[in-house]
């Protein structure tokens, strides 16, 4: 791993302690929308500004882009391009449930396809703060404390027997073929529903127990809800590095060519067998 990539991950590690602490007193909304038209929380803005400032100071970083800002910030002349969702699942602030920080480190100017990711990962603000980090085809899980990372598991792979399923979007808005697939998944008595409304929390359950998470195409939103650069690609990269699959419904999310920075993409990630079946169901 290059020194600059390592530095980006170190900065996110250190910043996560402040982002977590910064949630206190910032659970309200600001009078602004993000580029996808969602109301921003005070903590969204705080986390974005913190990461922008810290990542811009790294010599190897050329661009910083996030779900919370319209434009790409040109921050230097390095060869790394960082995209982040500084606070994924921030609608969970009000109820004090799990949230995360998602990041992708690309070697091409943004917007870029997931095939140009050199590393990606996420921080999970659960009862403890953890990180799942993928690079060079492997995933490592860490516990984060005092700005430091401690390895808890190396070469993380998805368990062979899938246990968990969780699907976003309102059921009446699901296309009929997707709904039929879901009914088949839930008819298996070995499968259990887990859905918390923050992608990172739900994906982390899948990485831990095996299974599938999806935020699918919806009847009136054929590209679903989640953003390709900031959510779909990094999560696809992590799950594929852990031996699973990602799909936009027909192919790996990492192969989707972006048109615009804030493009959305249907997200399906999990055990290979379940994603293969999903693609067959959506054909
Ligand atoms: P949020 O709007 O709270 O930031 O990033 C979007 C996201 O959360 C994901 O984390 C989550 O999976 C999804 O939206 C939840 O959407 P629904 O409320 O439609 O279930």
Boltz pocket constraint, residues with backbone or C-beta under 6 A from the ligand:
constraints:
  - pocket:
      binder: B
      contacts: [[A, 38], [A, 87], [A, 88], [A, 89], [A, 90], [A, 91], [A, 92], [A, 168], [A, 169], [A, 170], [A, 197], [A, 198], [A, 199], [A, 200], [A, 215], [A, 225], [A, 226], [A, 231]]
      max_distance: 6.0
